């Protein structure tokens, strides 16, 4: 099935000299939360508490940065009607919020005991990575197929 070529660009409301802010802000939170999953796996293999502490702080940083990125994305979502007209936008929005919610649950689980990884911390880290992967794929689909946030 051939996808029709869309030529009308949909600019972002929240941009800096024509560059949308939301895509600029997502890189570190995604890296931190993927890193937390990797350090959870390292803890599983080594039982070294260093990896448990590392996961806690990676989740904390990923959640803090993700909240800022989510606010930027939400501003575009509510202010640009053309964005809300795409089903993929709603799916991107919901999967990103689900990913951040899973990260929050993971942080709360570890708050009293940073070593509380097995088994639920690892499961939550894996589910967070899965949700953020879906959100990222959908976000890329919005940019490359529908030209959302690609300038004026």
N, CA, C and O atoms as a GROMACS GRO file, in nm:
protein
  608
    1UNK      N    1   0.084  -0.117   0.000
    1UNK     CA    2   0.000   0.000   0.000
    1UNK      C    3   0.089   0.124   0.000
    1UNK      O    4   0.177   0.139   0.085
    2UNK      N    5   0.066   0.210  -0.094
    2UNK     CA    6   0.144   0.333  -0.104
    2UNK      C    7   0.080   0.442  -0.019
    2UNK      O    8  -0.041   0.466  -0.028
    3UNK      N    9   0.161   0.506   0.063
    3UNK     CA   10   0.112   0.613   0.150
    3UNK      C   11   0.121   0.743   0.072
    3UNK      O   12   0.225   0.777   0.017
    4UNK      N   13   0.008   0.819   0.068
    4UNK     CA   14   0.011   0.945  -0.007
    4UNK      C   15   0.110   1.044   0.052
    4UNK      O   16   0.125   1.053   0.174
    5UNK      N   17   0.176   1.117  -0.034
    5UNK     CA   18   0.276   1.217   0.008
    5UNK      C   19   0.205   1.342   0.055
    5UNK      O   20   0.126   1.401  -0.018
    6UNK      N   21   0.233   1.382   0.178
    6UNK     CA   22   0.175   1.503   0.234
    6UNK      C   23   0.278   1.614   0.218
    6UNK      O   24   0.394   1.597   0.253
    7UNK      N   25   0.234   1.727   0.167
    7UNK     CA   26   0.328   1.836   0.142
    7UNK      C   27   0.302   1.957   0.231
    7UNK      O   28   0.383   2.050   0.233
    8UNK      N   29   0.192   1.959   0.305
    8UNK     CA   30   0.162   2.071   0.392
    8UNK      C   31   0.227   2.048   0.529
    8UNK      O   32   0.190   1.957   0.602
    9UNK      N   33   0.323   2.132   0.560
    9UNK     CA   34   0.392   2.121   0.688
    9UNK      C   35   0.306   2.179   0.800
    9UNK      O   36   0.230   2.274   0.779
   10UNK      N   37   0.318   2.118   0.918
   10UNK     CA   38   0.244   2.165   1.035
   10UNK      C   39   0.346   2.215   1.137
   10UNK      O   40   0.412   2.135   1.203
   11UNK      N   41   0.360   2.348   1.150
   11UNK     CA   42   0.462   2.401   1.242
   11UNK      C   43   0.423   2.381   1.388
   11UNK      O   44   0.305   2.368   1.422
   12UNK      N   45   0.524   2.379   1.472
   12UNK     CA   46   0.507   2.367   1.616
   12UNK      C   47   0.479   2.505   1.674
   12UNK      O   48   0.535   2.605   1.630
   13UNK      N   49   0.392   2.511   1.773
   13UNK     CA   50   0.365   2.636   1.842
   13UNK      C   51   0.483   2.675   1.930
   13UNK      O   52   0.523   2.792   1.934
   14UNK      N   53   0.538   2.580   1.998
   14UNK     CA   54   0.649   2.602   2.089
   14UNK      C   55   0.779   2.570   2.016
   14UNK      O   56   0.822   2.455   2.010
   15UNK      N   57   0.840   2.674   1.961
   15UNK     CA   58   0.962   2.654   1.883
   15UNK      C   59   1.061   2.766   1.912
   15UNK      O   60   1.027   2.872   1.963
   16UNK      N   61   1.185   2.738   1.877
   16UNK     CA   62   1.292   2.834   1.894
   16UNK      C   63   1.352   2.859   1.757
   16UNK      O   64   1.422   2.774   1.702
   17UNK      N   65   1.325   2.976   1.702
   17UNK     CA   66   1.372   3.014   1.569
   17UNK      C   67   1.334   2.908   1.464
   17UNK      O   68   1.415   2.872   1.378
   18UNK      N   69   1.210   2.861   1.473
   18UNK     CA   70   1.158   2.764   1.377
   18UNK      C   71   1.185   2.619   1.409
   18UNK      O   72   1.138   2.530   1.338
   19UNK      N   73   1.261   2.592   1.515
   19UNK     CA   74   1.292   2.454   1.554
   19UNK      C   75   1.201   2.414   1.671
   19UNK      O   76   1.203   2.479   1.775
   20UNK      N   77   1.124   2.307   1.655
   20UNK     CA   78   1.033   2.267   1.763
   20UNK      C   79   1.110   2.225   1.888
   20UNK      O   80   1.212   2.157   1.880
   21UNK      N   81   1.058   2.266   2.003
   21UNK     CA   82   1.124   2.241   2.131
   21UNK      C   83   1.108   2.095   2.177
   21UNK      O   84   1.203   2.036   2.227
   22UNK      N   85   0.989   2.038   2.159
   22UNK     CA   86   0.962   1.903   2.209
   22UNK      C   87   1.066   1.800   2.164
   22UNK      O   88   1.118   1.727   2.248
   23UNK      N   89   1.098   1.792   2.034
   23UNK     CA   90   1.199   1.692   1.994
   23UNK      C   91   1.338   1.719   2.052
   23UNK      O   92   1.418   1.627   2.066
   24UNK      N   93   1.367   1.845   2.084
   24UNK     CA   94   1.496   1.877   2.144
   24UNK      C   95   1.506   1.823   2.287
   24UNK      O   96   1.614   1.791   2.335
   25UNK      N   97   1.392   1.814   2.354
   25UNK     CA   98   1.391   1.781   2.496
   25UNK      C   99   1.379   1.631   2.526
   25UNK      O  100   1.402   1.590   2.640
   26UNK      N  101   1.344   1.550   2.429
   26UNK     CA  102   1.316   1.409   2.458
   26UNK      C  103   1.439   1.320   2.463
   26UNK      O  104   1.433   1.211   2.520
   27UNK      N  105   1.548   1.362   2.406
   27UNK     CA  106   1.665   1.274   2.392
   27UNK      C  107   1.724   1.226   2.525
   27UNK      O  108   1.746   1.106   2.542
   28UNK      N  109   1.748   1.316   2.616
   28UNK     CA  110   1.808   1.276   2.744
   28UNK      C  111   1.713   1.191   2.828
   28UNK      O  112   1.756   1.088   2.880
   29UNK      N  113   1.586   1.230   2.844
   29UNK     CA  114   1.497   1.144   2.923
   29UNK      C  115   1.487   1.002   2.866
   29UNK      O  116   1.487   0.905   2.943
   30UNK      N  117   1.479   0.988   2.737
   30UNK     CA  118   1.472   0.855   2.677
   30UNK      C  119   1.603   0.779   2.706
   30UNK      O  120   1.600   0.662   2.743
   31UNK      N  121   1.715   0.846   2.688
   31UNK     CA  122   1.844   0.782   2.717
   31UNK      C  123   1.857   0.741   2.863
   31UNK      O  124   1.907   0.633   2.892
   32UNK      N  125   1.811   0.826   2.954
   32UNK     CA  126   1.818   0.793   3.096
   32UNK      C  127   1.731   0.671   3.129
   32UNK      O  128   1.775   0.581   3.200
   33UNK      N  129   1.609   0.668   3.075
   33UNK     CA  130   1.518   0.558   3.108
   33UNK      C  131   1.560   0.428   3.043
   33UNK      O  132   1.540   0.321   3.101
   34UNK      N  133   1.616   0.433   2.923
   34UNK     CA  134   1.673   0.313   2.862
   34UNK      C  135   1.797   0.268   2.941
   34UNK      O  136   1.820   0.148   2.959
   35UNK      N  137   1.875   0.366   2.988
   35UNK     CA  138   1.992   0.334   3.070
   35UNK      C  139   1.954   0.269   3.202
   35UNK      O  140   2.026   0.183   3.252
   36UNK      N  141   1.840   0.310   3.258
   36UNK     CA  142   1.793   0.248   3.383
   36UNK      C  143   1.763   0.100   3.360
   36UNK      O  144   1.794   0.016   3.446
   37UNK      N  145   1.703   0.068   3.247
   37UNK     CA  146   1.676  -0.073   3.217
   37UNK      C  147   1.807  -0.150   3.203
   37UNK      O  148   1.820  -0.262   3.252
   38UNK      N  149   1.904  -0.089   3.136
   38UNK     CA  150   2.035  -0.155   3.120
   38UNK      C  151   2.103  -0.174   3.256
   38UNK      O  152   2.164  -0.278   3.280
   39UNK      N  153   2.094  -0.074   3.343
   39UNK     CA  154   2.159  -0.090   3.473
   39UNK      C  155   2.082  -0.189   3.562
   39UNK      O  156   2.142  -0.252   3.649
   40UNK      N  157   1.951  -0.202   3.542
   40UNK     CA  158   1.876  -0.307   3.612
   40UNK      C  159   1.924  -0.445   3.568
   40UNK      O  160   1.939  -0.536   3.650
   41UNK      N  161   1.948  -0.461   3.438
   41UNK     CA  162   2.001  -0.588   3.388
   41UNK      C  163   2.141  -0.615   3.445
   41UNK      O  164   2.174  -0.728   3.479
   42UNK      N  165   2.222  -0.509   3.455
   42UNK     CA  166   2.356  -0.524   3.514
   42UNK      C  167   2.344  -0.566   3.660
   42UNK      O  168   2.423  -0.649   3.707
   43UNK      N  169   2.247  -0.510   3.732
   43UNK     CA  170   2.225  -0.551   3.871
   43UNK      C  171   2.182  -0.698   3.878
   43UNK      O  172   2.227  -0.772   3.965
   44UNK      N  173   2.096  -0.739   3.786
   44UNK     CA  174   2.052  -0.879   3.780
   44UNK      C  175   2.170  -0.972   3.762
   44UNK      O  176   2.176  -1.078   3.824
   45UNK      N  177   2.265  -0.935   3.677
   45UNK     CA  178   2.379  -1.020   3.647
   45UNK      C  179   2.489  -1.016   3.753
   45UNK      O  180   2.559  -1.114   3.774
   46UNK      N  181   2.503  -0.900   3.821
   46UNK     CA  182   2.616  -0.885   3.913
   46UNK      C  183   2.577  -0.878   4.060
   46UNK      O  184   2.660  -0.907   4.147
   47UNK      N  185   2.454  -0.839   4.091
   47UNK     CA  186   2.407  -0.815   4.228
   47UNK      C  187   2.486  -0.704   4.298
   47UNK      O  188   2.487  -0.697   4.421
   48UNK      N  189   2.553  -0.620   4.221
   48UNK     CA  190   2.629  -0.508   4.276
   48UNK      C  191   2.532  -0.392   4.303
   48UNK      O  192   2.466  -0.346   4.210
   49UNK      N  193   2.523  -0.343   4.427
   49UNK     CA  194   2.430  -0.234   4.462
   49UNK      C  195   2.455  -0.104   4.384
   49UNK      O  196   2.366  -0.020   4.375
   50UNK      N  197   2.574  -0.089   4.328
   50UNK     CA  198   2.603   0.028   4.246
   50UNK      C  199   2.499   0.042   4.135
   50UNK      O  200   2.451   0.152   4.107
   51UNK      N  201   2.465  -0.071   4.071
   51UNK     CA  202   2.371  -0.067   3.959
   51UNK      C  203   2.230  -0.033   4.006
   51UNK      O  204   2.156   0.032   3.932
   52UNK      N  205   2.193  -0.074   4.125
   52UNK     CA  206   2.061  -0.040   4.181
   52UNK      C  207   2.052   0.110   4.205
   52UNK      O  208   1.951   0.173   4.172
   53UNK      N  209   2.157   0.168   4.263
   53UNK     CA  210   2.159   0.313   4.285
   53UNK      C  211   2.159   0.388   4.153
   53UNK      O  212   2.091   0.489   4.137
   54UNK      N  213   2.237   0.336   4.057
   54UNK     CA  214   2.240   0.400   3.925
   54UNK      C  215   2.104   0.401   3.859
   54UNK      O  216   2.063   0.501   3.800
   55UNK      N  217   2.032   0.289   3.870
   55UNK     CA  218   1.897   0.282   3.812
   55UNK      C  219   1.805   0.385   3.876
   55UNK      O  220   1.729   0.453   3.807
   56UNK      N  221   1.811   0.396   4.008
   56UNK     CA  222   1.726   0.493   4.078
   56UNK      C  223   1.748   0.633   4.024
   56UNK      O  224   1.652   0.703   3.991
   57UNK      N  225   1.875   0.674   4.014
   57UNK     CA  226   1.903   0.812   3.971
   57UNK      C  227   1.876   0.832   3.822
   57UNK      O  228   1.838   0.942   3.781
   58UNK      N  229   1.894   0.728   3.742
   58UNK     CA  230   1.859   0.738   3.600
   58UNK      C  231   1.708   0.753   3.582
   58UNK      O  232   1.662   0.831   3.498
   59UNK      N  233   1.632   0.679   3.661
   59UNK     CA  234   1.486   0.693   3.654
   59UNK      C  235   1.444   0.832   3.700
   59UNK      O  236   1.358   0.895   3.638
   60UNK      N  237   1.503   0.879   3.808
   60UNK     CA  238   1.473   1.012   3.859
   60UNK      C  239   1.500   1.119   3.752
   60UNK      O  240   1.415   1.204   3.726
   61UNK      N  241   1.618   1.114   3.692
   61UNK     CA  242   1.654   1.212   3.589
   61UNK      C  243   1.566   1.197   3.464
   61UNK      O  244   1.524   1.297   3.405
   62UNK      N  245   1.537   1.074   3.426
   62UNK     CA  246   1.452   1.050   3.310
   62UNK      C  247   1.311   1.102   3.331
   62UNK      O  248   1.250   1.157   3.240
   63UNK      N  249   1.260   1.084   3.451
   63UNK     CA  250   1.126   1.130   3.483
   63UNK      C  251   1.120   1.283   3.488
   63UNK      O  252   1.026   1.343   3.437
   64UNK      N  253   1.221   1.345   3.548
   64UNK     CA  254   1.225   1.492   3.554
   64UNK      C  255   1.235   1.552   3.414
   64UNK      O  256   1.160   1.643   3.380
   65UNK      N  257   1.327   1.501   3.334
   65UNK     CA  258   1.340   1.552   3.197
   65UNK      C  259   1.220   1.517   3.110
   65UNK      O  260   1.179   1.596   3.025
   66UNK      N  261   1.164   1.399   3.133
   66UNK     CA  262   1.046   1.357   3.058
   66UNK      C  263   0.926   1.445   3.087
   66UNK      O  264   0.844   1.470   2.998
   67UNK      N  265   0.914   1.491   3.211
   67UNK     CA  266   0.803   1.580   3.247
   67UNK      C  267   0.815   1.713   3.172
   67UNK      O  268   0.714   1.767   3.125
   68UNK      N  269   0.936   1.765   3.161
   68UNK     CA  270   0.957   1.890   3.087
   68UNK      C  271   0.927   1.869   2.938
   68UNK      O  272   0.860   1.952   2.876
   69UNK      N  273   0.976   1.760   2.882
   69UNK     CA  274   0.949   1.729   2.740
   69UNK      C  275   0.801   1.708   2.716
   69UNK      O  276   0.748   1.750   2.613
   70UNK      N  277   0.734   1.643   2.810
   70UNK     CA  278   0.590   1.619   2.797
   70UNK      C  279   0.512   1.750   2.797
   70UNK      O  280   0.415   1.765   2.723
   71UNK      N  281   0.554   1.843   2.880
   71UNK     CA  282   0.486   1.973   2.882
   71UNK      C  283   0.500   2.044   2.748
   71UNK      O  284   0.404   2.102   2.698
   72UNK      N  285   0.618   2.039   2.690
   72UNK     CA  286   0.638   2.102   2.558
   72UNK      C  287   0.552   2.033   2.452
   72UNK      O  288   0.491   2.100   2.369
   73UNK      N  289   0.549   1.902   2.455
   73UNK     CA  290   0.466   1.828   2.359
   73UNK      C  291   0.319   1.855   2.381
   73UNK      O  292   0.243   1.867   2.284
   74UNK      N  293   0.277   1.865   2.507
   74UNK     CA  294   0.136   1.892   2.538
   74UNK      C  295   0.093   2.029   2.489
   74UNK      O  296  -0.019   2.046   2.441
   75UNK      N  297   0.182   2.128   2.501
   75UNK     CA  298   0.150   2.262   2.452
   75UNK      C  299   0.124   2.257   2.302
   75UNK      O  300   0.026   2.316   2.254
   76UNK      N  301   0.209   2.189   2.227
   76UNK     CA  302   0.185   2.173   2.083
   76UNK      C  303   0.055   2.097   2.057
   76UNK      O  304  -0.022   2.133   1.968
   77UNK      N  305   0.032   1.994   2.134
   77UNK     CA  306  -0.086   1.909   2.115
   77UNK      C  307  -0.215   1.988   2.133
   77UNK      O  308  -0.309   1.973   2.055
   78UNK      N  309  -0.220   2.073   2.236
   78UNK     CA  310  -0.345   2.146   2.261
   78UNK      C  311  -0.360   2.273   2.178
   78UNK      O  312  -0.471   2.323   2.163
   79UNK      N  313  -0.250   2.326   2.125
   79UNK     CA  314  -0.259   2.453   2.052
   79UNK      C  315  -0.264   2.437   1.901
   79UNK      O  316  -0.297   2.533   1.831
   80UNK      N  317  -0.231   2.320   1.848
   80UNK     CA  318  -0.231   2.300   1.703
   80UNK      C  319  -0.336   2.196   1.668
   80UNK      O  320  -0.318   2.077   1.694
   81UNK      N  321  -0.444   2.242   1.610
   81UNK     CA  322  -0.557   2.153   1.577
   81UNK      C  323  -0.515   2.041   1.482
   81UNK      O  324  -0.561   1.928   1.496
   82UNK      N  325  -0.430   2.072   1.386
   82UNK     CA  326  -0.388   1.973   1.286
   82UNK      C  327  -0.318   1.854   1.351
   82UNK      O  328  -0.321   1.743   1.297
   83UNK      N  329  -0.254   1.876   1.465
   83UNK     CA  330  -0.188   1.766   1.536
   83UNK      C  331  -0.293   1.672   1.594
   83UNK      O  332  -0.281   1.550   1.583
   84UNK      N  333  -0.396   1.729   1.656
   84UNK     CA  334  -0.499   1.647   1.719
   84UNK      C  335  -0.584   1.571   1.617
   84UNK      O  336  -0.657   1.479   1.655
   85UNK      N  337  -0.578   1.607   1.491
   85UNK     CA  338  -0.658   1.541   1.388
   85UNK      C  339  -0.600   1.404   1.348
   85UNK      O  340  -0.668   1.328   1.279
   86UNK      N  341  -0.480   1.373   1.390
   86UNK     CA  342  -0.416   1.246   1.355
   86UNK      C  343  -0.430   1.146   1.470
   86UNK      O  344  -0.398   1.178   1.585
   87UNK      N  345  -0.476   1.028   1.438
   87UNK     CA  346  -0.488   0.922   1.539
   87UNK      C  347  -0.351   0.893   1.600
   87UNK      O  348  -0.341   0.866   1.719
   88UNK      N  349  -0.246   0.898   1.518
   88UNK     CA  350  -0.112   0.871   1.568
   88UNK      C  351  -0.072   0.969   1.678
   88UNK      O  352   0.004   0.933   1.768
   89UNK      N  353  -0.121   1.094   1.671
   89UNK     CA  354  -0.089   1.193   1.774
   89UNK      C  355  -0.147   1.151   1.908
   89UNK      O  356  -0.081   1.161   2.011
   90UNK      N  357  -0.270   1.104   1.905
   90UNK     CA  358  -0.334   1.058   2.028
   90UNK      C  359  -0.262   0.936   2.082
   90UNK      O  360  -0.239   0.925   2.203
   91UNK      N  361  -0.225   0.845   1.994
   91UNK     CA  362  -0.153   0.725   2.038
   91UNK      C  363  -0.015   0.761   2.094
   91UNK      O  364   0.028   0.703   2.194
   92UNK      N  365   0.053   0.856   2.030
   92UNK     CA  366   0.183   0.903   2.077
   92UNK      C  367   0.167   0.964   2.217
   92UNK      O  368   0.244   0.935   2.308
   93UNK      N  369   0.068   1.049   2.231
   93UNK     CA  370   0.041   1.116   2.358
   93UNK      C  371   0.015   1.014   2.469
   93UNK      O  372   0.075   1.022   2.576
   94UNK      N  373  -0.073   0.919   2.443
   94UNK     CA  374  -0.111   0.820   2.545
   94UNK      C  375   0.006   0.728   2.579
   94UNK      O  376   0.030   0.699   2.696
   95UNK      N  377   0.080   0.681   2.478
   95UNK     CA  378   0.191   0.590   2.508
   95UNK      C  379   0.304   0.662   2.582
   95UNK      O  380   0.369   0.602   2.667
   96UNK      N  381   0.327   0.789   2.552
   96UNK     CA  382   0.431   0.865   2.624
   96UNK      C  383   0.390   0.885   2.770
   96UNK      O  384   0.473   0.871   2.860
   97UNK      N  385   0.264   0.919   2.793
   97UNK     CA  386   0.215   0.937   2.931
   97UNK      C  387   0.220   0.804   3.006
   97UNK      O  388   0.255   0.800   3.124
   98UNK      N  389   0.186   0.694   2.937
   98UNK     CA  390   0.195   0.563   3.001
   98UNK      C  391   0.339   0.531   3.038
   98UNK      O  392   0.365   0.476   3.145
   99UNK      N  393   0.433   0.564   2.950
   99UNK     CA  394   0.574   0.540   2.978
   99UNK      C  395   0.621   0.619   3.100
   99UNK      O  396   0.691   0.565   3.186
  100UNK      N  397   0.581   0.747   3.108
  100UNK     CA  398   0.619   0.828   3.224
  100UNK      C  399   0.550   0.778   3.351
  100UNK      O  400   0.608   0.784   3.459
  101UNK      N  401   0.428   0.731   3.338
  101UNK     CA  402   0.357   0.677   3.455
  101UNK      C  403   0.426   0.551   3.507
  101UNK      O  404   0.438   0.531   3.628
  102UNK      N  405   0.470   0.466   3.416
  102UNK     CA  406   0.543   0.346   3.457
  102UNK      C  407   0.675   0.384   3.525
  102UNK      O  408   0.714   0.323   3.624
  103UNK      N  409   0.742   0.486   3.472
  103UNK     CA  410   0.866   0.533   3.534
  103UNK      C  411   0.839   0.589   3.674
  103UNK      O  412   0.918   0.568   3.766
  104UNK      N  413   0.728   0.660   3.690
  104UNK     CA  414   0.692   0.713   3.822
  104UNK      C  415   0.665   0.599   3.919
  104UNK      O  416   0.711   0.603   4.034
  105UNK      N  417   0.591   0.498   3.877
  105UNK     CA  418   0.566   0.382   3.962
  105UNK      C  419   0.697   0.314   4.001
  105UNK      O  420   0.714   0.270   4.115
  106UNK      N  421   0.789   0.306   3.907
  106UNK     CA  422   0.920   0.246   3.932
  106UNK      C  423   0.999   0.328   4.035
  106UNK      O  424   1.063   0.272   4.124
  107UNK      N  425   0.993   0.458   4.022
  107UNK     CA  426   1.064   0.545   4.117
  107UNK      C  427   1.004   0.532   4.257
  107UNK      O  428   1.078   0.523   4.355
  108UNK      N  429   0.873   0.530   4.266
  108UNK     CA  430   0.806   0.515   4.396
  108UNK      C  431   0.842   0.381   4.460
  108UNK      O  432   0.866   0.374   4.581
  109UNK      N  433   0.847   0.275   4.379
  109UNK     CA  434   0.885   0.142   4.428
  109UNK      C  435   1.023   0.144   4.492
  109UNK      O  436   1.047   0.077   4.593
  110UNK      N  437   1.113   0.220   4.433
  110UNK     CA  438   1.253   0.221   4.479
  110UNK      C  439   1.281   0.328   4.582
  110UNK      O  440   1.391   0.331   4.639
  111UNK      N  441   1.186   0.417   4.608
  111UNK     CA  442   1.211   0.534   4.692
  111UNK      C  443   1.263   0.496   4.831
  111UNK      O  444   1.361   0.554   4.878
  112UNK      N  445   1.199   0.400   4.897
  112UNK     CA  446   1.243   0.360   5.030
  112UNK      C  447   1.362   0.265   5.026
  112UNK      O  448   1.445   0.265   5.118
  113UNK      N  449   1.371   0.186   4.920
  113UNK     CA  450   1.477   0.086   4.911
  113UNK      C  451   1.530   0.083   4.767
  113UNK      O  452   1.467   0.024   4.679
  114UNK      N  453   1.643   0.146   4.744
  114UNK     CA  454   1.698   0.152   4.608
  114UNK      C  455   1.729   0.014   4.552
  114UNK      O  456   1.744   0.000   4.430
  115UNK      N  457   1.740  -0.085   4.636
  115UNK     CA  458   1.768  -0.219   4.589
  115UNK      C  459   1.642  -0.298   4.552
  115UNK      O  460   1.650  -0.416   4.519
  116UNK      N  461   1.525  -0.232   4.558
  116UNK     CA  462   1.399  -0.301   4.527
  116UNK      C  463   1.382  -0.314   4.376
  116UNK      O  464   1.295  -0.253   4.316
  117UNK      N  465   1.468  -0.395   4.317
  117UNK     CA  466   1.464  -0.410   4.172
  117UNK      C  467   1.393  -0.538   4.132
  117UNK      O  468   1.313  -0.539   4.039
  118UNK      N  469   1.421  -0.646   4.203
  118UNK     CA  470   1.368  -0.775   4.161
  118UNK      C  471   1.236  -0.806   4.226
  118UNK      O  472   1.225  -0.788   4.348
  119UNK      N  473   1.137  -0.850   4.157
  119UNK     CA  474   1.131  -0.856   4.012
  119UNK      C  475   1.062  -0.734   3.951
  119UNK      O  476   1.077  -0.707   3.832
  120UNK      N  477   0.987  -0.657   4.034
  120UNK     CA  478   0.900  -0.554   3.977
  120UNK      C  479   0.973  -0.433   3.921
  120UNK      O  480   0.927  -0.374   3.824
  121UNK      N  481   1.084  -0.395   3.978
  121UNK     CA  482   1.161  -0.283   3.923
  121UNK      C  483   1.208  -0.313   3.783
  121UNK      O  484   1.200  -0.229   3.694
  122UNK      N  485   1.258  -0.435   3.763
  122UNK     CA  486   1.302  -0.476   3.630
  122UNK      C  487   1.186  -0.483   3.532
  122UNK      O  488   1.198  -0.441   3.418
  123UNK      N  489   1.073  -0.536   3.577
  123UNK     CA  490   0.954  -0.543   3.492
  123UNK      C  491   0.907  -0.403   3.453
  123UNK      O  492   0.875  -0.377   3.337
  124UNK      N  493   0.903  -0.312   3.550
  124UNK     CA  494   0.860  -0.174   3.521
  124UNK      C  495   0.958  -0.103   3.428
  124UNK      O  496   0.917  -0.028   3.341
  125UNK      N  497   1.088  -0.127   3.446
  125UNK     CA  498   1.187  -0.067   3.356
  125UNK      C  499   1.168  -0.118   3.213
  125UNK      O  500   1.174  -0.041   3.118
  126UNK      N  501   1.146  -0.248   3.199
  126UNK     CA  502   1.123  -0.306   3.067
  126UNK      C  503   0.996  -0.254   3.003
  126UNK      O  504   0.994  -0.225   2.883
  127UNK      N  505   0.889  -0.242   3.082
  127UNK     CA  506   0.763  -0.188   3.029
  127UNK      C  507   0.778  -0.041   2.991
  127UNK      O  508   0.719   0.003   2.892
  128UNK      N  509   0.855   0.033   3.068
  128UNK     CA  510   0.881   0.174   3.034
  128UNK      C  511   0.953   0.185   2.901
  128UNK      O  512   0.916   0.266   2.816
  129UNK      N  513   1.055   0.104   2.882
  129UNK     CA  514   1.128   0.102   2.755
  129UNK      C  515   1.035   0.067   2.639
  129UNK      O  516   1.043   0.128   2.533
  130UNK      N  517   0.948  -0.031   2.659
  130UNK     CA  518   0.854  -0.070   2.553
  130UNK      C  519   0.759   0.045   2.518
  130UNK      O  520   0.737   0.074   2.401
  131UNK      N  521   0.704   0.110   2.620
  131UNK     CA  522   0.611   0.221   2.595
  131UNK      C  523   0.680   0.339   2.527
  131UNK      O  524   0.625   0.400   2.436
  132UNK      N  525   0.802   0.372   2.573
  132UNK     CA  526   0.874   0.484   2.512
  132UNK      C  527   0.919   0.450   2.371
  132UNK      O  528   0.928   0.540   2.286
  133UNK      N  529   0.948   0.324   2.344
  133UNK     CA  530   0.981   0.284   2.207
  133UNK      C  531   0.862   0.304   2.116
  133UNK      O  532   0.875   0.354   2.004
  134UNK      N  533   0.744   0.265   2.163
  134UNK     CA  534   0.622   0.287   2.085
  134UNK      C  535   0.597   0.436   2.065
  134UNK      O  536   0.566   0.479   1.954
  135UNK      N  537   0.610   0.514   2.172
  135UNK     CA  538   0.589   0.659   2.161
  135UNK      C  539   0.688   0.721   2.063
  135UNK      O  540   0.651   0.808   1.984
  136UNK      N  541   0.812   0.677   2.067
  136UNK     CA  542   0.914   0.730   1.975
  136UNK      C  543   0.885   0.693   1.831
  136UNK      O  544   0.901   0.775   1.740
  137UNK      N  545   0.842   0.570   1.809
  137UNK     CA  546   0.808   0.527   1.673
  137UNK      C  547   0.691   0.610   1.620
  137UNK      O  548   0.693   0.655   1.506
  138UNK      N  549   0.589   0.629   1.703
  138UNK     CA  550   0.474   0.709   1.662
  138UNK      C  551   0.512   0.854   1.639
  138UNK      O  552   0.464   0.918   1.545
  139UNK      N  553   0.601   0.908   1.725
  139UNK     CA  554   0.648   1.046   1.706
  139UNK      C  555   0.723   1.061   1.574
  139UNK      O  556   0.704   1.160   1.503
  140UNK      N  557   0.806   0.965   1.543
  140UNK     CA  558   0.876   0.967   1.414
  140UNK      C  559   0.780   0.958   1.298
  140UNK      O  560   0.798   1.024   1.196
  141UNK      N  561   0.677   0.877   1.313
  141UNK     CA  562   0.574   0.864   1.210
  141UNK      C  563   0.506   0.999   1.187
  141UNK      O  564   0.479   1.037   1.073
  142UNK      N  565   0.478   1.072   1.296
  142UNK     CA  566   0.414   1.203   1.283
  142UNK      C  567   0.504   1.301   1.209
  142UNK      O  568   0.457   1.378   1.125
  143UNK      N  569   0.631   1.298   1.240
  143UNK     CA  570   0.725   1.393   1.176
  143UNK      C  571   0.750   1.357   1.030
  143UNK      O  572   0.739   1.443   0.943
  144UNK      N  573   0.782   1.231   1.003
  144UNK     CA  574   0.827   1.194   0.869
  144UNK      C  575   0.713   1.165   0.772
  144UNK      O  576   0.730   1.182   0.651
  145UNK      N  577   0.599   1.122   0.821
  145UNK     CA  578   0.486   1.092   0.732
  145UNK      C  579   0.387   1.207   0.722
  145UNK      O  580   0.329   1.232   0.616
  146UNK      N  581   0.367   1.278   0.835
  146UNK     CA  582   0.264   1.383   0.837
  146UNK      C  583   0.323   1.523   0.848
  146UNK      O  584   0.248   1.621   0.850
  147UNK      N  585   0.455   1.534   0.854
  147UNK     CA  586   0.526   1.662   0.862
  147UNK      C  587   0.482   1.749   0.980
  147UNK      O  588   0.475   1.871   0.970
  148UNK      N  589   0.453   1.682   1.093
  148UNK     CA  590   0.413   1.753   1.215
  148UNK      C  591   0.537   1.813   1.280
  148UNK      O  592   0.637   1.743   1.301
  149UNK      N  593   0.531   1.941   1.312
  149UNK     CA  594   0.641   2.009   1.379
  149UNK      C  595   0.763   2.030   1.292
  149UNK      O  596   0.875   2.039   1.343
  150UNK      N  597   0.743   2.038   1.161
  150UNK     CA  598   0.858   2.048   1.070
  150UNK      C  599   0.882   2.188   1.017
  150UNK      O  600   0.957   2.204   0.920
  151UNK      N  601   0.824   2.286   1.074
  151UNK     CA  602   0.853   2.424   1.033
  151UNK      C  603   0.740   2.487   0.957
  151UNK      O  604   0.632   2.431   0.940
  152UNK      N  605   0.770   2.608   0.910
  152UNK     CA  606   0.667   2.687   0.842
  152UNK      C  607   0.661   2.664   0.694
  152UNK      O  608   0.579   2.724   0.626
   0.00000   0.00000   0.00000
